[in-house]
Amino acid sequence: MSPEHNQRVLCQVIEEGFNKGNYDALDPLYAAGYREHQFDMSHTLEGFKHDIQYLRTAFPDLHLTIEDIVADGDKVWMRIMAHGTNQGYLFGPPTGKAMTITVFDTCRFEKGKIVEHWGVPDRFAQLAQLGLLPHGEGQKS
């Protein structure tokens, strides 16, 4: 498959899975032996769907926007902005605070399907914006 096809597949993952919560739409986009490499994420497609559902429960208004996307050969890289308001459990009780963080993702494809994913969300910014980082004396809150 072409790099452009792979880009379209990854855009579908963001729109259908993350933005709409349409988890069944992910099935045809992933290979049977899919492997997740992002820290603290499930290593299978079914587990990945549960991870997205957990995130959408913590942030019911979650919306991801693709800012940049580049494909080369069997890999696609994206820079995404994730926006949401913490209304469900995430590292503790809901804070009610909004966050906007950057996420970098890389996927590897075989025969037009995702076989591997590596993701790096800016968790430090997420925790800071949600008020979940400790504050030392003299630091802003």
C-alpha positions in Angstrom: 0.0 0.0 0.0 1.0 3.6 -0.6 2.2 6.0 2.1 -0.9 8.1 1.4 -3.1 5.1 2.1 -1.3 4.6 5.4 -1.9 8.3 6.3 -5.6 7.9 5.6 -5.8 4.8 7.8 -4.2 6.6 10.7 -6.5 9.6 10.2 -9.4 7.2 10.5 -8.0 5.8 13.8 -8.0 9.4 15.2 -11.4 10.4 13.9 -13.3 7.2 14.5 -11.6 5.7 17.6 -10.6 8.7 19.6 -13.0 11.5 18.5 -16.1 9.5 17.9 -15.6 6.4 20.1 -16.5 4.1 17.2 -14.2 1.2 18.4 -15.6 -1.3 15.9 -14.3 0.9 13.0 -10.7 0.1 14.2 -10.9 -3.6 13.5 -10.2 -3.5 9.8 -7.4 -1.0 10.2 -5.2 -3.2 12.4 -3.3 -6.4 11.6 -4.0 -9.5 13.6 -0.5 -9.4 15.3 -0.7 -5.7 16.2 1.7 -4.6 18.9 1.4 -1.5 21.1 4.7 0.0 22.4 3.4 3.1 24.2 4.2 3.1 28.0 1.3 1.9 30.1 -0.9 1.0 27.2 -2.4 -2.5 26.5 -0.4 -4.5 23.9 -3.3 -5.8 21.8 -6.0 -4.1 19.7 -8.8 -5.1 22.2 -6.8 -3.7 25.0 -6.1 -0.5 23.0 -9.8 -0.1 22.5 -10.3 -0.3 26.2 -7.6 2.3 26.8 -9.3 4.7 24.4 -12.6 4.1 26.2 -10.9 4.8 29.5 -9.5 8.0 28.1 -12.8 9.1 26.7 -14.5 8.4 30.1 -11.9 10.5 31.8 -12.3 13.2 29.2 -15.9 13.0 27.7 -15.2 15.9 25.4 -11.9 14.5 24.2 -11.0 15.8 20.7 -7.7 15.1 18.9 -6.6 17.3 16.0 -3.8 16.2 13.6 -1.4 19.1 13.2 1.2 17.4 11.1 1.4 14.0 9.4 4.3 12.6 7.4 4.5 9.2 5.7 7.6 7.4 4.4 7.6 3.8 3.3 5.9 1.7 5.9 5.8 4.4 8.6 3.6 7.3 9.4 4.4 10.0 12.0 1.9 12.5 13.5 1.9 15.5 15.8 -1.5 15.7 17.4 -3.1 18.2 19.8 -5.4 16.6 22.4 -8.0 18.7 24.1 -10.4 17.6 26.9 -11.9 18.4 30.3 -11.2 15.9 33.1 -14.7 14.7 34.2 -13.8 11.1 35.1 -11.1 9.2 37.0 -7.5 9.7 35.8 -4.7 9.5 38.4 -7.4 10.2 41.0 -10.8 11.8 41.2 -11.9 14.2 38.4 -10.4 17.7 38.6 -12.9 19.4 36.2 -9.9 21.1 34.6 -9.2 21.3 30.9 -6.0 20.3 29.2 -4.4 20.7 25.8 -1.4 18.6 25.2 0.8 17.5 22.3 1.1 13.9 21.3 3.6 12.4 18.9 2.7 9.1 17.3 4.5 6.7 14.9 2.9 3.7 13.3 4.3 0.9 11.1 2.2 -0.7 8.4 2.1 -4.0 6.6 -0.2 -4.6 3.7 -2.2 -1.4 4.5 -2.8 -2.2 8.2 -1.2 -1.0 11.4 1.1 -3.5 12.9 3.0 -1.4 15.5 2.4 1.9 17.3 4.7 4.1 19.5 3.2 7.1 21.2 4.5 9.9 23.3 1.9 12.1 25.0 3.1 15.1 27.0 2.1 13.6 30.3 4.0 16.3 32.3 1.9 19.1 30.7 -1.2 17.0 31.2 -0.6 16.5 34.9 0.4 20.2 35.3 -2.8 21.5 33.6 -5.0 19.2 35.6 -3.4 20.4 38.8 -2.0 16.9 39.7 1.6 17.9 40.2 2.9 18.8 43.6 3.8 22.5 44.1 6.8 23.5 46.1 7.0 26.7 48.2 7.0 29.8 46.0 5.8 28.0 42.8 2.8 29.1 40.9 -0.3 26.9 41.3 
